Amino acid sequence: MIQVDANSNGREVSVAVDETVQVSLAENRTTGFRWELKSKAEPACMLVKDAFEPAKGPPGKGGPHRWQFQALRPGTGEIELEYRRPWERDAPPRRIFKLTVRVEKQASVPNSTPPSE
């Protein structure tokens, strides 16, 4: 599994077919802000998991929001998320996260047995 966070914003990752890319971004739902998925890197990838994990401790703390994308077929797609309050539709997002995912064919495993003579 390839794991990325806010430091990967604007970058590109390369994965093989069947690999998983996990995006993990901080979110504090008590402020009303949430990450909204705008683009899922389709058709090269498919979203397979979307989960927010509240931090342990007193109420009001944020936690990580994680998305997992399965690479399905060779190609390129973009994951885009916007950090916003759902009711503030006309306001620009507080933050934007973009990641380009390049899916390549699975590397073939070389034959480990030497050819017989």
Phi and psi restraints in degrees (range 20) as a CNS / XPLOR table:
assign (resid 1 and name C) (resid 2 and name N)
       (resid 2 and name CA) (resid 2 and name C) 1.0 -91.2 20.0 2
assign (resid 2 and name N) (resid 2 and name CA)
       (resid 2 and name C) (resid 3 and name N) 1.0 124.7 20.0 2
assign (resid 2 and name C) (resid 3 and name N)
       (resid 3 and name CA) (resid 3 and name C) 1.0 -111.5 20.0 2
assign (resid 3 and name N) (resid 3 and name CA)
       (resid 3 and name C) (resid 4 and name N) 1.0 130.5 20.0 2
assign (resid 3 and name C) (resid 4 and name N)
       (resid 4 and name CA) (resid 4 and name C) 1.0 -130.2 20.0 2
assign (resid 4 and name N) (resid 4 and name CA)
       (resid 4 and name C) (resid 5 and name N) 1.0 157.1 20.0 2
assign (resid 4 and name C) (resid 5 and name N)
       (resid 5 and name CA) (resid 5 and name C) 1.0 -136.6 20.0 2
assign (resid 5 and name N) (resid 5 and name CA)
       (resid 5 and name C) (resid 6 and name N) 1.0 -163.7 20.0 2
assign (resid 5 and name C) (resid 6 and name N)
       (resid 6 and name CA) (resid 6 and name C) 1.0 -58.1 20.0 2
assign (resid 6 and name N) (resid 6 and name CA)
       (resid 6 and name C) (resid 7 and name N) 1.0 -25.3 20.0 2
assign (resid 6 and name C) (resid 7 and name N)
       (resid 7 and name CA) (resid 7 and name C) 1.0 -67.2 20.0 2
assign (resid 7 and name N) (resid 7 and name CA)
       (resid 7 and name C) (resid 8 and name N) 1.0 -15.9 20.0 2
assign (resid 7 and name C) (resid 8 and name N)
       (resid 8 and name CA) (resid 8 and name C) 1.0 -92.5 20.0 2
assign (resid 8 and name N) (resid 8 and name CA)
       (resid 8 and name C) (resid 9 and name N) 1.0 4.1 20.0 2
assign (resid 8 and name C) (resid 9 and name N)
       (resid 9 and name CA) (resid 9 and name C) 1.0 -56.2 20.0 2
assign (resid 9 and name N) (resid 9 and name CA)
       (resid 9 and name C) (resid 10 and name N) 1.0 128.4 20.0 2
assign (resid 9 and name C) (resid 10 and name N)
       (resid 10 and name CA) (resid 10 and name C) 1.0 84.3 20.0 2
assign (resid 10 and name N) (resid 10 and name CA)
       (resid 10 and name C) (resid 11 and name N) 1.0 1.7 20.0 2
assign (resid 10 and name C) (resid 11 and name N)
       (resid 11 and name CA) (resid 11 and name C) 1.0 -99.2 20.0 2
assign (resid 11 and name N) (resid 11 and name CA)
       (resid 11 and name C) (resid 12 and name N) 1.0 180.0 20.0 2
assign (resid 11 and name C) (resid 12 and name N)
       (resid 12 and name CA) (resid 12 and name C) 1.0 -126.0 20.0 2
assign (resid 12 and name N) (resid 12 and name CA)
       (resid 12 and name C) (resid 13 and name N) 1.0 140.5 20.0 2
assign (resid 12 and name C) (resid 13 and name N)
       (resid 13 and name CA) (resid 13 and name C) 1.0 -122.3 20.0 2
assign (resid 13 and name N) (resid 13 and name CA)
       (resid 13 and name C) (resid 14 and name N) 1.0 148.0 20.0 2
assign (resid 13 and name C) (resid 14 and name N)
       (resid 14 and name CA) (resid 14 and name C) 1.0 -112.5 20.0 2
assign (resid 14 and name N) (resid 14 and name CA)
       (resid 14 and name C) (resid 15 and name N) 1.0 133.7 20.0 2
assign (resid 14 and name C) (resid 15 and name N)
       (resid 15 and name CA) (resid 15 and name C) 1.0 -136.8 20.0 2
assign (resid 15 and name N) (resid 15 and name CA)
       (resid 15 and name C) (resid 16 and name N) 1.0 161.0 20.0 2
assign (resid 15 and name C) (resid 16 and name N)
       (resid 16 and name CA) (resid 16 and name C) 1.0 -92.9 20.0 2
assign (resid 16 and name N) (resid 16 and name CA)
       (resid 16 and name C) (resid 17 and name N) 1.0 159.0 20.0 2
assign (resid 16 and name C) (resid 17 and name N)
       (resid 17 and name CA) (resid 17 and name C) 1.0 -54.1 20.0 2
assign (resid 17 and name N) (resid 17 and name CA)
       (resid 17 and name C) (resid 18 and name N) 1.0 137.9 20.0 2
assign (resid 17 and name C) (resid 18 and name N)
       (resid 18 and name CA) (resid 18 and name C) 1.0 81.9 20.0 2
assign (resid 18 and name N) (resid 18 and name CA)
       (resid 18 and name C) (resid 19 and name N) 1.0 -7.4 20.0 2
assign (resid 18 and name C) (resid 19 and name N)
       (resid 19 and name CA) (resid 19 and name C) 1.0 -76.6 20.0 2
assign (resid 19 and name N) (resid 19 and name CA)
       (resid 19 and name C) (resid 20 and name N) 1.0 161.9 20.0 2
assign (resid 19 and name C) (resid 20 and name N)
       (resid 20 and name CA) (resid 20 and name C) 1.0 -117.1 20.0 2
assign (resid 20 and name N) (resid 20 and name CA)
       (resid 20 and name C) (resid 21 and name N) 1.0 138.8 20.0 2
assign (resid 20 and name C) (resid 21 and name N)
       (resid 21 and name CA) (resid 21 and name C) 1.0 -110.6 20.0 2
assign (resid 21 and name N) (resid 21 and name CA)
       (resid 21 and name C) (resid 22 and name N) 1.0 126.2 20.0 2
assign (resid 21 and name C) (resid 22 and name N)
       (resid 22 and name CA) (resid 22 and name C) 1.0 -112.1 20.0 2
assign (resid 22 and name N) (resid 22 and name CA)
       (resid 22 and name C) (resid 23 and name N) 1.0 124.1 20.0 2
assign (resid 22 and name C) (resid 23 and name N)
       (resid 23 and name CA) (resid 23 and name C) 1.0 -102.8 20.0 2
assign (resid 23 and name N) (resid 23 and name CA)
       (resid 23 and name C) (resid 24 and name N) 1.0 128.8 20.0 2
assign (resid 23 and name C) (resid 24 and name N)
       (resid 24 and name CA) (resid 24 and name C) 1.0 -127.1 20.0 2
assign (resid 24 and name N) (resid 24 and name CA)
       (resid 24 and name C) (resid 25 and name N) 1.0 119.1 20.0 2
assign (resid 24 and name C) (resid 25 and name N)
       (resid 25 and name CA) (resid 25 and name C) 1.0 -130.8 20.0 2
assign (resid 25 and name N) (resid 25 and name CA)
       (resid 25 and name C) (resid 26 and name N) 1.0 142.1 20.0 2
assign (resid 25 and name C) (resid 26 and name N)
       (resid 26 and name CA) (resid 26 and name C) 1.0 -69.3 20.0 2
assign (resid 26 and name N) (resid 26 and name CA)
       (resid 26 and name C) (resid 27 and name N) 1.0 140.1 20.0 2
assign (resid 26 and name C) (resid 27 and name N)
       (resid 27 and name CA) (resid 27 and name C) 1.0 -144.3 20.0 2
assign (resid 27 and name N) (resid 27 and name CA)
       (resid 27 and name C) (resid 28 and name N) 1.0 138.1 20.0 2
assign (resid 27 and name C) (resid 28 and name N)
       (resid 28 and name CA) (resid 28 and name C) 1.0 -124.4 20.0 2
assign (resid 28 and name N) (resid 28 and name CA)
       (resid 28 and name C) (resid 29 and name N) 1.0 95.1 20.0 2
assign (resid 28 and name C) (resid 29 and name N)
       (resid 29 and name CA) (resid 29 and name C) 1.0 -68.2 20.0 2
assign (resid 29 and name N) (resid 29 and name CA)
       (resid 29 and name C) (resid 30 and name N) 1.0 -22.1 20.0 2
assign (resid 29 and name C) (resid 30 and name N)
       (resid 30 and name CA) (resid 30 and name C) 1.0 -67.4 20.0 2
assign (resid 30 and name N) (resid 30 and name CA)
       (resid 30 and name C) (resid 31 and name N) 1.0 -17.6 20.0 2
assign (resid 30 and name C) (resid 31 and name N)
       (resid 31 and name CA) (resid 31 and name C) 1.0 -88.8 20.0 2
assign (resid 31 and name N) (resid 31 and name CA)
       (resid 31 and name C) (resid 32 and name N) 1.0 -6.2 20.0 2
assign (resid 31 and name C) (resid 32 and name N)
       (resid 32 and name CA) (resid 32 and name C) 1.0 93.3 20.0 2
assign (resid 32 and name N) (resid 32 and name CA)
       (resid 32 and name C) (resid 33 and name N) 1.0 -14.5 20.0 2
assign (resid 32 and name C) (resid 33 and name N)
       (resid 33 and name CA) (resid 33 and name C) 1.0 -81.1 20.0 2
assign (resid 33 and name N) (resid 33 and name CA)
       (resid 33 and name C) (resid 34 and name N) 1.0 137.0 20.0 2
assign (resid 33 and name C) (resid 34 and name N)
       (resid 34 and name CA) (resid 34 and name C) 1.0 -143.0 20.0 2
assign (resid 34 and name N) (resid 34 and name CA)
       (resid 34 and name C) (resid 35 and name N) 1.0 151.8 20.0 2
assign (resid 34 and name C) (resid 35 and name N)
       (resid 35 and name CA) (resid 35 and name C) 1.0 -79.5 20.0 2
assign (resid 35 and name N) (resid 35 and name CA)
       (resid 35 and name C) (resid 36 and name N) 1.0 131.0 20.0 2
assign (resid 35 and name C) (resid 36 and name N)
       (resid 36 and name CA) (resid 36 and name C) 1.0 -114.3 20.0 2
assign (resid 36 and name N) (resid 36 and name CA)
       (resid 36 and name C) (resid 37 and name N) 1.0 123.4 20.0 2
assign (resid 36 and name C) (resid 37 and name N)
       (resid 37 and name CA) (resid 37 and name C) 1.0 -77.1 20.0 2
assign (resid 37 and name N) (resid 37 and name CA)
       (resid 37 and name C) (resid 38 and name N) 1.0 119.9 20.0 2
assign (resid 37 and name C) (resid 38 and name N)
       (resid 38 and name CA) (resid 38 and name C) 1.0 -102.4 20.0 2
assign (resid 38 and name N) (resid 38 and name CA)
       (resid 38 and name C) (resid 39 and name N) 1.0 -31.9 20.0 2
assign (resid 38 and name C) (resid 39 and name N)
       (resid 39 and name CA) (resid 39 and name C) 1.0 -146.2 20.0 2
assign (resid 39 and name N) (resid 39 and name CA)
       (resid 39 and name C) (resid 40 and name N) 1.0 134.5 20.0 2
assign (resid 39 and name C) (resid 40 and name N)
       (resid 40 and name CA) (resid 40 and name C) 1.0 -109.5 20.0 2
assign (resid 40 and name N) (resid 40 and name CA)
       (resid 40 and name C) (resid 41 and name N) 1.0 18.0 20.0 2
assign (resid 40 and name C) (resid 41 and name N)
       (resid 41 and name CA) (resid 41 and name C) 1.0 62.9 20.0 2
assign (resid 41 and name N) (resid 41 and name CA)
       (resid 41 and name C) (resid 42 and name N) 1.0 28.0 20.0 2
assign (resid 41 and name C) (resid 42 and name N)
       (resid 42 and name CA) (resid 42 and name C) 1.0 -78.4 20.0 2
assign (resid 42 and name N) (resid 42 and name CA)
       (resid 42 and name C) (resid 43 and name N) 1.0 152.2 20.0 2
assign (resid 42 and name C) (resid 43 and name N)
       (resid 43 and name CA) (resid 43 and name C) 1.0 -89.3 20.0 2
assign (resid 43 and name N) (resid 43 and name CA)
       (resid 43 and name C) (resid 44 and name N) 1.0 1.5 20.0 2
assign (resid 43 and name C) (resid 44 and name N)
       (resid 44 and name CA) (resid 44 and name C) 1.0 -68.9 20.0 2
assign (resid 44 and name N) (resid 44 and name CA)
       (resid 44 and name C) (resid 45 and name N) 1.0 -29.9 20.0 2
assign (resid 44 and name C) (resid 45 and name N)
       (resid 45 and name CA) (resid 45 and name C) 1.0 -130.0 20.0 2
assign (resid 45 and name N) (resid 45 and name CA)
       (resid 45 and name C) (resid 46 and name N) 1.0 165.8 20.0 2
assign (resid 45 and name C) (resid 46 and name N)
       (resid 46 and name CA) (resid 46 and name C) 1.0 -135.3 20.0 2
assign (resid 46 and name N) (resid 46 and name CA)
       (resid 46 and name C) (resid 47 and name N) 1.0 135.9 20.0 2
assign (resid 46 and name C) (resid 47 and name N)
       (resid 47 and name CA) (resid 47 and name C) 1.0 -70.9 20.0 2
assign (resid 47 and name N) (resid 47 and name CA)
       (resid 47 and name C) (resid 48 and name N) 1.0 124.6 20.0 2
assign (resid 47 and name C) (resid 48 and name N)
       (resid 48 and name CA) (resid 48 and name C) 1.0 -116.2 20.0 2
assign (resid 48 and name N) (resid 48 and name CA)
       (resid 48 and name C) (resid 49 and name N) 1.0 -15.2 20.0 2
assign (resid 48 and name C) (resid 49 and name N)
       (resid 49 and name CA) (resid 49 and name C) 1.0 -154.9 20.0 2
assign (resid 49 and name N) (resid 49 and name CA)
       (resid 49 and name C) (resid 50 and name N) 1.0 139.3 20.0 2
assign (resid 49 and name C) (resid 50 and name N)
       (resid 50 and name CA) (resid 50 and name C) 1.0 -143.1 20.0 2
assign (resid 50 and name N) (resid 50 and name CA)
       (resid 50 and name C) (resid 51 and name N) 1.0 109.6 20.0 2
assign (resid 50 and name C) (resid 51 and name N)
       (resid 51 and name CA) (resid 51 and name C) 1.0 -146.0 20.0 2
assign (resid 51 and name N) (resid 51 and name CA)
       (resid 51 and name C) (resid 52 and name N) 1.0 137.2 20.0 2
assign (resid 51 and name C) (resid 52 and name N)
       (resid 52 and name CA) (resid 52 and name C) 1.0 -102.2 20.0 2
assign (resid 52 and name N) (resid 52 and name CA)
       (resid 52 and name C) (resid 53 and name N) 1.0 135.8 20.0 2
assign (resid 52 and name C) (resid 53 and name N)
       (resid 53 and name CA) (resid 53 and name C) 1.0 -119.4 20.0 2
assign (resid 53 and name N) (resid 53 and name CA)
       (resid 53 and name C) (resid 54 and name N) 1.0 103.9 20.0 2
assign (resid 53 and name C) (resid 54 and name N)
       (resid 54 and name CA) (resid 54 and name C) 1.0 -62.3 20.0 2
assign (resid 54 and name N) (resid 54 and name CA)
       (resid 54 and name C) (resid 55 and name N) 1.0 143.5 20.0 2
assign (resid 54 and name C) (resid 55 and name N)
       (resid 55 and name CA) (resid 55 and name C) 1.0 -70.4 20.0 2
assign (resid 55 and name N) (resid 55 and name CA)
       (resid 55 and name C) (resid 56 and name N) 1.0 151.2 20.0 2
assign (resid 55 and name C) (resid 56 and name N)
       (resid 56 and name CA) (resid 56 and name C) 1.0 -77.6 20.0 2
assign (resid 56 and name N) (resid 56 and name CA)
       (resid 56 and name C) (resid 57 and name N) 1.0 147.5 20.0 2
assign (resid 56 and name C) (resid 57 and name N)
       (resid 57 and name CA) (resid 57 and name C) 1.0 124.9 20.0 2
assign (resid 57 and name N) (resid 57 and name CA)
       (resid 57 and name C) (resid 58 and name N) 1.0 -159.8 20.0 2
assign (resid 57 and name C) (resid 58 and name N)
       (resid 58 and name CA) (resid 58 and name C) 1.0 -66.4 20.0 2
assign (resid 58 and name N) (resid 58 and name CA)
       (resid 58 and name C) (resid 59 and name N) 1.0 154.2 20.0 2
assign (resid 58 and name C) (resid 59 and name N)
       (resid 59 and name CA) (resid 59 and name C) 1.0 -58.4 20.0 2
assign (resid 59 and name N) (resid 59 and name CA)
       (resid 59 and name C) (resid 60 and name N) 1.0 150.1 20.0 2
assign (resid 59 and name C) (resid 60 and name N)
       (resid 60 and name CA) (resid 60 and name C) 1.0 100.6 20.0 2
assign (resid 60 and name N) (resid 60 and name CA)
       (resid 60 and name C) (resid 61 and name N) 1.0 -8.9 20.0 2
assign (resid 60 and name C) (resid 61 and name N)
       (resid 61 and name CA) (resid 61 and name C) 1.0 -81.1 20.0 2
assign (resid 61 and name N) (resid 61 and name CA)
       (resid 61 and name C) (resid 62 and name N) 1.0 148.3 20.0 2
assign (resid 61 and name C) (resid 62 and name N)
       (resid 62 and name CA) (resid 62 and name C) 1.0 -82.2 20.0 2
assign (resid 62 and name N) (resid 62 and name CA)
       (resid 62 and name C) (resid 63 and name N) 1.0 -168.6 20.0 2
assign (resid 62 and name C) (resid 63 and name N)
       (resid 63 and name CA) (resid 63 and name C) 1.0 -169.6 20.0 2
assign (resid 63 and name N) (resid 63 and name CA)
       (resid 63 and name C) (resid 64 and name N) 1.0 178.6 20.0 2
assign (resid 63 and name C) (resid 64 and name N)
       (resid 64 and name CA) (resid 64 and name C) 1.0 -81.8 20.0 2
assign (resid 64 and name N) (resid 64 and name CA)
       (resid 64 and name C) (resid 65 and name N) 1.0 140.8 20.0 2
assign (resid 64 and name C) (resid 65 and name N)
       (resid 65 and name CA) (resid 65 and name C) 1.0 -108.6 20.0 2
assign (resid 65 and name N) (resid 65 and name CA)
       (resid 65 and name C) (resid 66 and name N) 1.0 128.3 20.0 2
assign (resid 65 and name C) (resid 66 and name N)
       (resid 66 and name CA) (resid 66 and name C) 1.0 -124.0 20.0 2
assign (resid 66 and name N) (resid 66 and name CA)
       (resid 66 and name C) (resid 67 and name N) 1.0 138.7 20.0 2
assign (resid 66 and name C) (resid 67 and name N)
       (resid 67 and name CA) (resid 67 and name C) 1.0 -125.4 20.0 2
assign (resid 67 and name N) (resid 67 and name CA)
       (resid 67 and name C) (resid 68 and name N) 1.0 137.7 20.0 2
assign (resid 67 and name C) (resid 68 and name N)
       (resid 68 and name CA) (resid 68 and name C) 1.0 -117.6 20.0 2
assign (resid 68 and name N) (resid 68 and name CA)
       (resid 68 and name C) (resid 69 and name N) 1.0 132.4 20.0 2
assign (resid 68 and name C) (resid 69 and name N)
       (resid 69 and name CA) (resid 69 and name C) 1.0 -120.2 20.0 2
assign (resid 69 and name N) (resid 69 and name CA)
       (resid 69 and name C) (resid 70 and name N) 1.0 128.7 20.0 2
assign (resid 69 and name C) (resid 70 and name N)
       (resid 70 and name CA) (resid 70 and name C) 1.0 -94.1 20.0 2
assign (resid 70 and name N) (resid 70 and name CA)
       (resid 70 and name C) (resid 71 and name N) 1.0 128.2 20.0 2
assign (resid 70 and name C) (resid 71 and name N)
       (resid 71 and name CA) (resid 71 and name C) 1.0 -75.1 20.0 2
assign (resid 71 and name N) (resid 71 and name CA)
       (resid 71 and name C) (resid 72 and name N) 1.0 122.9 20.0 2
assign (resid 71 and name C) (resid 72 and name N)
       (resid 72 and name CA) (resid 72 and name C) 1.0 -102.2 20.0 2
assign (resid 72 and name N) (resid 72 and name CA)
       (resid 72 and name C) (resid 73 and name N) 1.0 -43.5 20.0 2
assign (resid 72 and name C) (resid 73 and name N)
       (resid 73 and name CA) (resid 73 and name C) 1.0 -151.6 20.0 2
assign (resid 73 and name N) (resid 73 and name CA)
       (resid 73 and name C) (resid 74 and name N) 1.0 155.6 20.0 2
assign (resid 73 and name C) (resid 74 and name N)
       (resid 74 and name CA) (resid 74 and name C) 1.0 -57.3 20.0 2
assign (resid 74 and name N) (resid 74 and name CA)
       (resid 74 and name C) (resid 75 and name N) 1.0 141.0 20.0 2
assign (resid 74 and name C) (resid 75 and name N)
       (resid 75 and name CA) (resid 75 and name C) 1.0 151.0 20.0 2
assign (resid 75 and name N) (resid 75 and name CA)
       (resid 75 and name C) (resid 76 and name N) 1.0 -173.4 20.0 2
assign (resid 75 and name C) (resid 76 and name N)
       (resid 76 and name CA) (resid 76 and name C) 1.0 -128.5 20.0 2
assign (resid 76 and name N) (resid 76 and name CA)
       (resid 76 and name C) (resid 77 and name N) 1.0 139.7 20.0 2
assign (resid 76 and name C) (resid 77 and name N)
       (resid 77 and name CA) (resid 77 and name C) 1.0 -145.0 20.0 2
assign (resid 77 and name N) (resid 77 and name CA)
       (resid 77 and name C) (resid 78 and name N) 1.0 167.2 20.0 2
assign (resid 77 and name C) (resid 78 and name N)
       (resid 78 and name CA) (resid 78 and name C) 1.0 -123.8 20.0 2
assign (resid 78 and name N) (resid 78 and name CA)
       (resid 78 and name C) (resid 79 and name N) 1.0 133.9 20.0 2
assign (resid 78 and name C) (resid 79 and name N)
       (resid 79 and name CA) (resid 79 and name C) 1.0 -97.0 20.0 2
assign (resid 79 and name N) (resid 79 and name CA)
       (resid 79 and name C) (resid 80 and name N) 1.0 126.7 20.0 2
assign (resid 79 and name C) (resid 80 and name N)
       (resid 80 and name CA) (resid 80 and name C) 1.0 -133.7 20.0 2
assign (resid 80 and name N) (resid 80 and name CA)
       (resid 80 and name C) (resid 81 and name N) 1.0 131.1 20.0 2
assign (resid 80 and name C) (resid 81 and name N)
       (resid 81 and name CA) (resid 81 and name C) 1.0 -129.8 20.0 2
assign (resid 81 and name N) (resid 81 and name CA)
       (resid 81 and name C) (resid 82 and name N) 1.0 146.2 20.0 2
assign (resid 81 and name C) (resid 82 and name N)
       (resid 82 and name CA) (resid 82 and name C) 1.0 -122.7 20.0 2
assign (resid 82 and name N) (resid 82 and name CA)
       (resid 82 and name C) (resid 83 and name N) 1.0 133.7 20.0 2
assign (resid 82 and name C) (resid 83 and name N)
       (resid 83 and name CA) (resid 83 and name C) 1.0 -96.5 20.0 2
assign (resid 83 and name N) (resid 83 and name CA)
       (resid 83 and name C) (resid 84 and name N) 1.0 110.1 20.0 2
assign (resid 83 and name C) (resid 84 and name N)
       (resid 84 and name CA) (resid 84 and name C) 1.0 -154.2 20.0 2
assign (resid 84 and name N) (resid 84 and name CA)
       (resid 84 and name C) (resid 85 and name N) 1.0 168.1 20.0 2
assign (resid 84 and name C) (resid 85 and name N)
       (resid 85 and name CA) (resid 85 and name C) 1.0 -91.2 20.0 2
assign (resid 85 and name N) (resid 85 and name CA)
       (resid 85 and name C) (resid 86 and name N) 1.0 128.1 20.0 2
assign (resid 85 and name C) (resid 86 and name N)
       (resid 86 and name CA) (resid 86 and name C) 1.0 -56.9 20.0 2
assign (resid 86 and name N) (resid 86 and name CA)
       (resid 86 and name C) (resid 87 and name N) 1.0 -30.8 20.0 2
assign (resid 86 and name C) (resid 87 and name N)
       (resid 87 and name CA) (resid 87 and name C) 1.0 -84.4 20.0 2
assign (resid 87 and name N) (resid 87 and name CA)
       (resid 87 and name C) (resid 88 and name N) 1.0 -7.8 20.0 2
assign (resid 87 and name C) (resid 88 and name N)
       (resid 88 and name CA) (resid 88 and name C) 1.0 -100.5 20.0 2
assign (resid 88 and name N) (resid 88 and name CA)
       (resid 88 and name C) (resid 89 and name N) 1.0 63.7 20.0 2
assign (resid 88 and name C) (resid 89 and name N)
       (resid 89 and name CA) (resid 89 and name C) 1.0 -64.2 20.0 2
assign (resid 89 and name N) (resid 89 and name CA)
       (resid 89 and name C) (resid 90 and name N) 1.0 -31.6 20.0 2
assign (resid 89 and name C) (resid 90 and name N)
       (resid 90 and name CA) (resid 90 and name C) 1.0 -87.1 20.0 2
assign (resid 90 and name N) (resid 90 and name CA)
       (resid 90 and name C) (resid 91 and name N) 1.0 -12.5 20.0 2
assign (resid 90 and name C) (resid 91 and name N)
       (resid 91 and name CA) (resid 91 and name C) 1.0 -83.9 20.0 2
assign (resid 91 and name N) (resid 91 and name CA)
       (resid 91 and name C) (resid 92 and name N) 1.0 144.7 20.0 2
assign (resid 91 and name C) (resid 92 and name N)
       (resid 92 and name CA) (resid 92 and name C) 1.0 -67.1 20.0 2
assign (resid 92 and name N) (resid 92 and name CA)
       (resid 92 and name C) (resid 93 and name N) 1.0 152.4 20.0 2
assign (resid 92 and name C) (resid 93 and name N)
       (resid 93 and name CA) (resid 93 and name C) 1.0 -63.1 20.0 2
assign (resid 93 and name N) (resid 93 and name CA)
       (resid 93 and name C) (resid 94 and name N) 1.0 148.8 20.0 2
assign (resid 93 and name C) (resid 94 and name N)
       (resid 94 and name CA) (resid 94 and name C) 1.0 -66.7 20.0 2
assign (resid 94 and name N) (resid 94 and name CA)
       (resid 94 and name C) (resid 95 and name N) 1.0 -39.2 20.0 2
assign (resid 94 and name C) (resid 95 and name N)
       (resid 95 and name CA) (resid 95 and name C) 1.0 -144.2 20.0 2
assign (resid 95 and name N) (resid 95 and name CA)
       (resid 95 and name C) (resid 96 and name N) 1.0 155.9 20.0 2
assign (resid 95 and name C) (resid 96 and name N)
       (resid 96 and name CA) (resid 96 and name C) 1.0 -129.2 20.0 2
assign (resid 96 and name N) (resid 96 and name CA)
       (resid 96 and name C) (resid 97 and name N) 1.0 136.7 20.0 2
assign (resid 96 and name C) (resid 97 and name N)
       (resid 97 and name CA) (resid 97 and name C) 1.0 -121.2 20.0 2
assign (resid 97 and name N) (resid 97 and name CA)
       (resid 97 and name C) (resid 98 and name N) 1.0 129.0 20.0 2
assign (resid 97 and name C) (resid 98 and name N)
       (resid 98 and name CA) (resid 98 and name C) 1.0 -131.2 20.0 2
assign (resid 98 and name N) (resid 98 and name CA)
       (resid 98 and name C) (resid 99 and name N) 1.0 138.0 20.0 2
assign (resid 98 and name C) (resid 99 and name N)
       (resid 99 and name CA) (resid 99 and name C) 1.0 -141.0 20.0 2
assign (resid 99 and name N) (resid 99 and name CA)
       (resid 99 and name C) (resid 100 and name N) 1.0 126.4 20.0 2
assign (resid 99 and name C) (resid 100 and name N)
       (resid 100 and name CA) (resid 100 and name C) 1.0 -91.3 20.0 2
assign (resid 100 and name N) (resid 100 and name CA)
       (resid 100 and name C) (resid 101 and name N) 1.0 131.3 20.0 2
assign (resid 100 and name C) (resid 101 and name N)
       (resid 101 and name CA) (resid 101 and name C) 1.0 -114.6 20.0 2
assign (resid 101 and name N) (resid 101 and name CA)
       (resid 101 and name C) (resid 102 and name N) 1.0 120.9 20.0 2
assign (resid 101 and name C) (resid 102 and name N)
       (resid 102 and name CA) (resid 102 and name C) 1.0 -105.9 20.0 2
assign (resid 102 and name N) (resid 102 and name CA)
       (resid 102 and name C) (resid 103 and name N) 1.0 116.0 20.0 2
assign (resid 102 and name C) (resid 103 and name N)
       (resid 103 and name CA) (resid 103 and name C) 1.0 -99.2 20.0 2
assign (resid 103 and name N) (resid 103 and name CA)
       (resid 103 and name C) (resid 104 and name N) 1.0 125.1 20.0 2
assign (resid 103 and name C) (resid 104 and name N)
       (resid 104 and name CA) (resid 104 and name C) 1.0 -114.1 20.0 2
assign (resid 104 and name N) (resid 104 and name CA)
       (resid 104 and name C) (resid 105 and name N) 1.0 160.2 20.0 2
assign (resid 104 and name C) (resid 105 and name N)
       (resid 105 and name CA) (resid 105 and name C) 1.0 -59.4 20.0 2
assign (resid 105 and name N) (resid 105 and name CA)
       (resid 105 and name C) (resid 106 and name N) 1.0 149.4 20.0 2
assign (resid 105 and name C) (resid 106 and name N)
       (resid 106 and name CA) (resid 106 and name C) 1.0 -60.8 20.0 2
assign (resid 106 and name N) (resid 106 and name CA)
       (resid 106 and name C) (resid 107 and name N) 1.0 133.0 20.0 2
assign (resid 106 and name C) (resid 107 and name N)
       (resid 107 and name CA) (resid 107 and name C) 1.0 -67.5 20.0 2
assign (resid 107 and name N) (resid 107 and name CA)
       (resid 107 and name C) (resid 108 and name N) 1.0 135.9 20.0 2
assign (resid 107 and name C) (resid 108 and name N)
       (resid 108 and name CA) (resid 108 and name C) 1.0 -78.7 20.0 2
assign (resid 108 and name N) (resid 108 and name CA)
       (resid 108 and name C) (resid 109 and name N) 1.0 143.8 20.0 2
assign (resid 108 and name C) (resid 109 and name N)
       (resid 109 and name CA) (resid 109 and name C) 1.0 -85.5 20.0 2
assign (resid 109 and name N) (resid 109 and name CA)
       (resid 109 and name C) (resid 110 and name N) 1.0 124.1 20.0 2
assign (resid 109 and name C) (resid 110 and name N)
       (resid 110 and name CA) (resid 110 and name C) 1.0 -65.0 20.0 2
assign (resid 110 and name N) (resid 110 and name CA)
       (resid 110 and name C) (resid 111 and name N) 1.0 149.9 20.0 2
assign (resid 110 and name C) (resid 111 and name N)
       (resid 111 and name CA) (resid 111 and name C) 1.0 -67.8 20.0 2
assign (resid 111 and name N) (resid 111 and name CA)
       (resid 111 and name C) (resid 112 and name N) 1.0 121.7 20.0 2
assign (resid 111 and name C) (resid 112 and name N)
       (resid 112 and name CA) (resid 112 and name C) 1.0 -86.4 20.0 2
assign (resid 112 and name N) (resid 112 and name CA)
       (resid 112 and name C) (resid 113 and name N) 1.0 -8.4 20.0 2
assign (resid 112 and name C) (resid 113 and name N)
       (resid 113 and name CA) (resid 113 and name C) 1.0 -94.2 20.0 2
assign (resid 113 and name N) (resid 113 and name CA)
       (resid 113 and name C) (resid 114 and name N) 1.0 123.8 20.0 2
assign (resid 113 and name C) (resid 114 and name N)
       (resid 114 and name CA) (resid 114 and name C) 1.0 -65.6 20.0 2
assign (resid 114 and name N) (resid 114 and name CA)
       (resid 114 and name C) (resid 115 and name N) 1.0 145.1 20.0 2
assign (resid 114 and name C) (resid 115 and name N)
       (resid 115 and name CA) (resid 115 and name C) 1.0 -64.4 20.0 2
assign (resid 115 and name N) (resid 115 and name CA)
       (resid 115 and name C) (resid 116 and name N) 1.0 143.5 20.0 2
assign (resid 115 and name C) (resid 116 and name N)
       (resid 116 and name CA) (resid 116 and name C) 1.0 -82.4 20.0 2
assign (resid 116 and name N) (resid 116 and name CA)
       (resid 116 and name C) (resid 117 and name N) 1.0 149.0 20.0 2
